[in-house]
């Protein structure tokens, strides 16, 4: 099941990156990994990406700031991921340019369904 779509995972938690990478590569996606905004910007500057999974709560530059920076130059769909369940986070994600929002811990089937909407 090779679909040659590339998904960039931006999350400071190595266990989340590994979990998503294993599940997405098993489904035929190509996966690039970044542990924060600066690394994500480097990847985006050198390779095409079909979808970005972006964590909100990261040290240094949070996901909202990363999303706004990405949106200045790249139109790739972004799904924000967050362990926060605060009121307004969904709206804030959409306002900064993301297409969708998923709360951690998420059922894998739910995330995969959302991924299919955008790639």
VEXMIMI-341815 format. One record per residue: residue number from 1; x, y, z of N, C-alpha, C in turn. Coordinates in nm, 2 decimals. Example, Ala and Ser with C-alpha at 12.3 -4.5 7.8 and 13.67 -1.06 7.14 Angstrom:
// residues 2
+------+--------+--------+--------+--------+--------+--------+--------+--------+--------+
! voti !    n_x !    n_y !    n_z !   ca_x !   ca_y !   ca_z !    c_x !    c_y !    c_z !
+------+--------+--------+--------+--------+--------+--------+--------+--------+--------+
!    1 !   1.32 !  -0.57 !   0.78 !   1.23 !  -0.45 !   0.78 !   1.32 !  -0.33 !   0.78 !
!    2 !   1.28 !  -0.22 !   0.71 !   1.37 !  -0.11 !   0.71 !   1.29 !   0.00 !   0.79 !
+------+--------+--------+--------+--------+--------+--------+--------+--------+--------+
END
This chain:
// residues 119
+------+--------+--------+--------+--------+--------+--------+--------+--------+--------+
! voti !    n_x !    n_y !    n_z !   ca_x !   ca_y !   ca_z !    c_x !    c_y !    c_z !
+------+--------+--------+--------+--------+--------+--------+--------+--------+--------+
!    1 !   0.08 !  -0.12 !   0.00 !   0.00 !   0.00 !   0.00 !   0.09 !   0.12 !   0.00 !
!    2 !   0.15 !   0.15 !  -0.11 !   0.24 !   0.27 !  -0.12 !   0.17 !   0.39 !  -0.18 !
!    3 !   0.16 !   0.49 !  -0.10 !   0.09 !   0.61 !  -0.15 !   0.18 !   0.73 !  -0.17 !
!    4 !   0.30 !   0.72 !  -0.13 !   0.41 !   0.82 !  -0.15 !   0.37 !   0.96 !  -0.10 !
!    5 !   0.28 !   0.97 !   0.00 !   0.25 !   1.09 !   0.06 !   0.34 !   1.11 !   0.18 !
!    6 !   0.40 !   1.23 !   0.19 !   0.49 !   1.26 !   0.30 !   0.42 !   1.34 !   0.41 !
!    7 !   0.43 !   1.29 !   0.54 !   0.37 !   1.36 !   0.65 !   0.49 !   1.40 !   0.74 !
!    8 !   0.49 !   1.53 !   0.78 !   0.59 !   1.58 !   0.87 !   0.53 !   1.58 !   1.01 !
!    9 !   0.59 !   1.51 !   1.11 !   0.55 !   1.51 !   1.25 !   0.63 !   1.60 !   1.33 !
!   10 !   0.57 !   1.70 !   1.39 !   0.65 !   1.80 !   1.47 !   0.60 !   1.78 !   1.61 !
!   11 !   0.68 !   1.72 !   1.70 !   0.64 !   1.70 !   1.84 !   0.77 !   1.68 !   1.92 !
!   12 !   0.77 !   1.74 !   2.04 !   0.89 !   1.73 !   2.12 !   0.90 !   1.60 !   2.20 !
!   13 !   0.79 !   1.52 !   2.20 !   0.78 !   1.39 !   2.27 !   0.83 !   1.28 !   2.18 !
!   14 !   0.95 !   1.22 !   2.20 !   1.00 !   1.11 !   2.12 !   0.90 !   0.99 !   2.11 !
!   15 !   0.83 !   0.96 !   2.22 !   0.74 !   0.85 !   2.21 !   0.62 !   0.87 !   2.11 !
!   16 !   0.57 !   1.00 !   2.11 !   0.47 !   1.03 !   2.01 !   0.52 !   1.02 !   1.87 !
!   17 !   0.64 !   1.08 !   1.85 !   0.70 !   1.07 !   1.71 !   0.71 !   0.93 !   1.67 !
!   18 !   0.77 !   0.84 !   1.76 !   0.79 !   0.70 !   1.72 !   0.66 !   0.63 !   1.69 !
!   19 !   0.56 !   0.65 !   1.78 !   0.43 !   0.59 !   1.76 !   0.36 !   0.63 !   1.63 !
!   20 !   0.36 !   0.76 !   1.60 !   0.30 !   0.80 !   1.47 !   0.38 !   0.75 !   1.35 !
!   21 !   0.51 !   0.76 !   1.36 !   0.60 !   0.72 !   1.25 !   0.57 !   0.57 !   1.22 !
!   22 !   0.57 !   0.48 !   1.32 !   0.55 !   0.34 !   1.30 !   0.41 !   0.32 !   1.24 !
!   23 !   0.31 !   0.38 !   1.29 !   0.17 !   0.36 !   1.23 !   0.15 !   0.42 !   1.09 !
!   24 !   0.21 !   0.53 !   1.07 !   0.20 !   0.59 !   0.93 !   0.28 !   0.52 !   0.83 !
!   25 !   0.41 !   0.48 !   0.86 !   0.49 !   0.41 !   0.76 !   0.43 !   0.27 !   0.73 !
!   26 !   0.36 !   0.21 !   0.83 !   0.30 !   0.08 !   0.81 !   0.18 !   0.10 !   0.71 !
!   27 !   0.13 !   0.22 !   0.70 !   0.02 !   0.24 !   0.61 !   0.07 !   0.30 !   0.47 !
!   28 !   0.20 !   0.30 !   0.45 !   0.25 !   0.34 !   0.32 !   0.29 !   0.49 !   0.31 !
!   29 !   0.28 !   0.57 !   0.42 !   0.32 !   0.71 !   0.42 !   0.47 !   0.72 !   0.44 !
!   30 !   0.53 !   0.82 !   0.38 !   0.67 !   0.86 !   0.41 !   0.66 !   0.96 !   0.52 !
!   31 !   0.75 !   0.94 !   0.62 !   0.74 !   1.03 !   0.74 !   0.87 !   1.10 !   0.76 !
!   32 !   0.86 !   1.23 !   0.79 !   0.97 !   1.31 !   0.83 !   0.94 !   1.35 !   0.98 !
!   33 !   1.05 !   1.36 !   1.06 !   1.03 !   1.39 !   1.20 !   1.11 !   1.52 !   1.24 !
!   34 !   1.04 !   1.60 !   1.32 !   1.10 !   1.72 !   1.38 !   1.06 !   1.73 !   1.52 !
!   35 !   1.16 !   1.77 !   1.61 !   1.13 !   1.78 !   1.75 !   1.08 !   1.92 !   1.79 !
!   36 !   1.08 !   2.02 !   1.69 !   1.04 !   2.15 !   1.72 !   1.04 !   2.23 !   1.59 !
!   37 !   1.00 !   2.36 !   1.61 !   0.98 !   2.45 !   1.50 !   1.10 !   2.47 !   1.41 !
!   38 !   1.22 !   2.50 !   1.47 !   1.34 !   2.52 !   1.38 !   1.37 !   2.40 !   1.29 !
!   39 !   1.36 !   2.28 !   1.35 !   1.39 !   2.16 !   1.27 !   1.28 !   2.14 !   1.16 !
!   40 !   1.16 !   2.17 !   1.19 !   1.05 !   2.16 !   1.10 !   1.07 !   2.26 !   0.98 !
!   41 !   1.11 !   2.38 !   1.01 !   1.14 !   2.48 !   0.91 !   1.25 !   2.43 !   0.81 !
!   42 !   1.35 !   2.37 !   0.87 !   1.46 !   2.32 !   0.78 !   1.41 !   2.21 !   0.69 !
!   43 !   1.33 !   2.12 !   0.74 !   1.27 !   2.01 !   0.66 !   1.18 !   2.07 !   0.55 !
!   44 !   1.09 !   2.16 !   0.59 !   1.00 !   2.22 !   0.49 !   1.08 !   2.30 !   0.38 !
!   45 !   1.20 !   2.36 !   0.41 !   1.27 !   2.43 !   0.31 !   1.34 !   2.34 !   0.21 !
!   46 !   1.35 !   2.21 !   0.24 !   1.43 !   2.13 !   0.15 !   1.35 !   2.01 !   0.09 !
!   47 !   1.23 !   1.98 !   0.14 !   1.15 !   1.87 !   0.08 !   1.00 !   1.90 !   0.09 !
!   48 !   0.93 !   1.85 !  -0.02 !   0.79 !   1.87 !  -0.02 !   0.72 !   1.78 !   0.08 !
!   49 !   0.62 !   1.83 !   0.15 !   0.54 !   1.76 !   0.25 !   0.39 !   1.78 !   0.21 !
!   50 !   0.32 !   1.67 !   0.23 !   0.17 !   1.67 !   0.20 !   0.08 !   1.70 !   0.32 !
!   51 !   0.14 !   1.68 !   0.44 !   0.06 !   1.71 !   0.56 !   0.15 !   1.73 !   0.68 !
!   52 !   0.12 !   1.82 !   0.77 !   0.20 !   1.84 !   0.89 !   0.11 !   1.81 !   1.01 !
!   53 !   0.16 !   1.72 !   1.10 !   0.10 !   1.70 !   1.23 !   0.18 !   1.78 !   1.33 !
!   54 !   0.12 !   1.87 !   1.39 !   0.20 !   1.97 !   1.47 !   0.15 !   1.98 !   1.62 !
!   55 !   0.24 !   1.95 !   1.71 !   0.20 !   1.96 !   1.85 !   0.19 !   2.10 !   1.89 !
!   56 !   0.10 !   2.13 !   1.99 !   0.09 !   2.27 !   2.04 !   0.19 !   2.30 !   2.14 !
!   57 !   0.20 !   2.21 !   2.24 !   0.29 !   2.24 !   2.36 !   0.43 !   2.19 !   2.34 !
!   58 !   0.51 !   2.28 !   2.29 !   0.66 !   2.25 !   2.27 !   0.74 !   2.36 !   2.34 !
!   59 !   0.85 !   2.32 !   2.39 !   0.94 !   2.42 !   2.45 !   0.99 !   2.52 !   2.35 !
!   60 !   1.02 !   2.64 !   2.39 !   1.07 !   2.74 !   2.30 !   0.95 !   2.80 !   2.22 !
!   61 !   0.94 !   2.77 !   2.09 !   0.84 !   2.81 !   2.00 !   0.72 !   2.71 !   2.01 !
!   62 !   0.60 !   2.76 !   2.06 !   0.49 !   2.67 !   2.07 !   0.43 !   2.64 !   1.93 !
!   63 !   0.34 !   2.55 !   1.92 !   0.28 !   2.51 !   1.80 !   0.20 !   2.62 !   1.73 !
!   64 !   0.14 !   2.71 !   1.80 !   0.07 !   2.82 !   1.74 !   0.17 !   2.91 !   1.66 !
!   65 !   0.28 !   2.94 !   1.72 !   0.38 !   3.02 !   1.66 !   0.44 !   2.95 !   1.54 !
!   66 !   0.46 !   2.82 !   1.55 !   0.52 !   2.74 !   1.44 !   0.42 !   2.74 !   1.32 !
!   67 !   0.29 !   2.72 !   1.36 !   0.19 !   2.72 !   1.25 !   0.18 !   2.86 !   1.18 !
!   68 !   0.18 !   2.97 !   1.25 !   0.18 !   3.10 !   1.19 !   0.30 !   3.12 !   1.10 !
!   69 !   0.41 !   3.08 !   1.14 !   0.54 !   3.09 !   1.06 !   0.53 !   3.01 !   0.94 !
!   70 !   0.48 !   2.89 !   0.95 !   0.47 !   2.80 !   0.83 !   0.38 !   2.86 !   0.73 !
!   71 !   0.26 !   2.91 !   0.78 !   0.16 !   2.97 !   0.69 !   0.21 !   3.09 !   0.61 !
!   72 !   0.32 !   3.15 !   0.65 !   0.37 !   3.27 !   0.57 !   0.43 !   3.22 !   0.44 !
!   73 !   0.47 !   3.09 !   0.43 !   0.53 !   3.05 !   0.30 !   0.47 !   2.92 !   0.25 !
!   74 !   0.41 !   2.84 !   0.33 !   0.36 !   2.70 !   0.29 !   0.21 !   2.69 !   0.31 !
!   75 !   0.14 !   2.63 !   0.22 !   0.00 !   2.61 !   0.22 !  -0.03 !   2.46 !   0.26 !
!   76 !   0.06 !   2.38 !   0.29 !   0.04 !   2.24 !   0.33 !  -0.06 !   2.23 !   0.45 !
!   77 !  -0.15 !   2.14 !   0.44 !  -0.25 !   2.12 !   0.55 !  -0.18 !   2.09 !   0.68 !
!   78 !  -0.23 !   2.15 !   0.79 !  -0.18 !   2.12 !   0.92 !  -0.29 !   2.07 !   1.01 !
!   79 !  -0.26 !   1.96 !   1.08 !  -0.34 !   1.91 !   1.19 !  -0.27 !   1.94 !   1.32 !
!   80 !  -0.33 !   2.01 !   1.41 !  -0.26 !   2.04 !   1.54 !  -0.30 !   1.93 !   1.64 !
!   81 !  -0.20 !   1.89 !   1.72 !  -0.22 !   1.79 !   1.82 !  -0.19 !   1.85 !   1.96 !
!   82 !  -0.28 !   1.82 !   2.06 !  -0.25 !   1.88 !   2.19 !  -0.31 !   1.80 !   2.30 !
!   83 !  -0.23 !   1.80 !   2.41 !  -0.28 !   1.73 !   2.53 !  -0.37 !   1.83 !   2.61 !
!   84 !  -0.37 !   1.96 !   2.57 !  -0.45 !   2.06 !   2.64 !  -0.60 !   2.04 !   2.59 !
!   85 !  -0.69 !   2.06 !   2.68 !  -0.83 !   2.05 !   2.65 !  -0.90 !   2.19 !   2.68 !
!   86 !  -0.82 !   2.29 !   2.68 !  -0.87 !   2.42 !   2.71 !  -0.97 !   2.48 !   2.62 !
!   87 !  -1.07 !   2.55 !   2.67 !  -1.16 !   2.62 !   2.59 !  -1.09 !   2.71 !   2.49 !
!   88 !  -1.13 !   2.71 !   2.37 !  -1.08 !   2.80 !   2.27 !  -0.96 !   2.75 !   2.19 !
!   89 !  -0.90 !   2.64 !   2.23 !  -0.78 !   2.59 !   2.16 !  -0.81 !   2.56 !   2.02 !
!   90 !  -0.93 !   2.49 !   2.00 !  -0.96 !   2.46 !   1.86 !  -0.98 !   2.58 !   1.77 !
!   91 !  -1.04 !   2.69 !   1.83 !  -1.06 !   2.81 !   1.75 !  -0.92 !   2.88 !   1.73 !
!   92 !  -0.83 !   2.87 !   1.83 !  -0.70 !   2.93 !   1.82 !  -0.62 !   2.86 !   1.71 !
!   93 !  -0.63 !   2.73 !   1.70 !  -0.56 !   2.65 !   1.60 !  -0.61 !   2.69 !   1.46 !
!   94 !  -0.74 !   2.70 !   1.44 !  -0.79 !   2.74 !   1.31 !  -0.75 !   2.88 !   1.28 !
!   95 !  -0.75 !   2.97 !   1.38 !  -0.72 !   3.11 !   1.35 !  -0.57 !   3.13 !   1.31 !
!   96 !  -0.48 !   3.04 !   1.36 !  -0.34 !   3.05 !   1.32 !  -0.31 !   2.99 !   1.19 !
!   97 !  -0.41 !   2.92 !   1.13 !  -0.39 !   2.87 !   1.00 !  -0.40 !   2.72 !   0.98 !
!   98 !  -0.43 !   2.64 !   1.09 !  -0.44 !   2.50 !   1.09 !  -0.58 !   2.46 !   1.03 !
!   99 !  -0.58 !   2.34 !   0.97 !  -0.70 !   2.29 !   0.91 !  -0.79 !   2.21 !   1.01 !
!  100 !  -0.72 !   2.15 !   1.11 !  -0.79 !   2.07 !   1.20 !  -0.71 !   2.06 !   1.34 !
!  101 !  -0.78 !   1.99 !   1.43 !  -0.73 !   1.99 !   1.57 !  -0.77 !   1.85 !   1.63 !
!  102 !  -0.67 !   1.78 !   1.69 !  -0.70 !   1.65 !   1.76 !  -0.64 !   1.66 !   1.90 !
!  103 !  -0.72 !   1.62 !   2.00 !  -0.68 !   1.62 !   2.14 !  -0.61 !   1.49 !   2.17 !
!  104 !  -0.49 !   1.50 !   2.24 !  -0.42 !   1.38 !   2.29 !  -0.48 !   1.34 !   2.42 !
!  105 !  -0.49 !   1.21 !   2.46 !  -0.46 !   1.10 !   2.37 !  -0.57 !   1.08 !   2.27 !
!  106 !  -0.54 !   1.05 !   2.15 !  -0.64 !   1.04 !   2.04 !  -0.65 !   0.89 !   2.00 !
!  107 !  -0.77 !   0.85 !   1.96 !  -0.78 !   0.71 !   1.90 !  -0.71 !   0.72 !   1.77 !
!  108 !  -0.63 !   0.62 !   1.74 !  -0.55 !   0.62 !   1.61 !  -0.65 !   0.63 !   1.49 !
!  109 !  -0.76 !   0.55 !   1.50 !  -0.85 !   0.55 !   1.39 !  -0.90 !   0.69 !   1.36 !
!  110 !  -0.93 !   0.77 !   1.46 !  -0.97 !   0.91 !   1.44 !  -0.87 !   0.99 !   1.37 !
!  111 !  -0.74 !   0.98 !   1.42 !  -0.64 !   1.06 !   1.35 !  -0.62 !   1.02 !   1.21 !
!  112 !  -0.62 !   0.88 !   1.18 !  -0.61 !   0.83 !   1.05 !  -0.72 !   0.88 !   0.95 !
!  113 !  -0.84 !   0.89 !   1.01 !  -0.95 !   0.94 !   0.93 !  -0.93 !   1.09 !   0.89 !
!  114 !  -0.88 !   1.16 !   0.99 !  -0.85 !   1.31 !   0.96 !  -0.74 !   1.32 !   0.86 !
!  115 !  -0.64 !   1.24 !   0.87 !  -0.52 !   1.24 !   0.78 !  -0.57 !   1.22 !   0.63 !
!  116 !  -0.66 !   1.12 !   0.62 !  -0.72 !   1.08 !   0.48 !  -0.79 !   1.20 !   0.42 !
!  117 !  -0.85 !   1.29 !   0.50 !  -0.92 !   1.40 !   0.45 !  -0.83 !   1.50 !   0.38 !
!  118 !  -0.70 !   1.50 !   0.42 !  -0.61 !   1.60 !   0.37 !  -0.50 !   1.55 !   0.28 !
!  119 !  -0.48 !   1.42 !   0.27 !  -0.37 !   1.37 !   0.18 !  -0.42 !   1.27 !   0.09 !
+------+--------+--------+--------+--------+--------+--------+--------+--------+--------+
END
